Amino acid sequence: MTKEEIKKSIENSKKELDKDSENFEKSIKDDLASFKKKTMDQI
């Protein structure tokens, strides 16, 4: 692999990790909102 290929691969990995992180964060927030709603419904 050339330096350019490695650099491009690292950039693509970073973009993918950032996207996965955002999706994970959104999923947790959605779960938390759902949990809060269920808890409030029970009260």
N, C-alpha and C positions, 0 to 999 in steps of 0.2 A: 504494500500500500504506500502511496505517496503521501507526503504531508498534507496535500490538498484533500485527498480522499479521507484521511483521518479527521481533518478539521471539519469537513462536511458531515461525516458520520457523527462526530461529537455534537455538532449543531443540531442535527436531526434528532439525536437522542435527547438533547436538552428540551427541544420543542415538545417532543412526545411526553417527557416527564412532567413538564409544565402543564400540558393538557390533562394528563392523568391526575395530577395534583388538584387541578381546578374541579375536575369531575368528582374526585373523592371528597373534596371540601363541600361541594354542592350536595352530594349524597348525604353527608353527615348533617348538614343544615336542614335538609328535607326531613331526615329521620328525627331530628330534634324537634322540629316544628310539629311533626305528626305525633310524637310522644307527648309534647305539651298539650296538644289538642285532646288527645285521649285522656290525659290526666285531668284536664279541666272538665271534660264531659263526665268523668266519674265523680267529681266533687259536687 
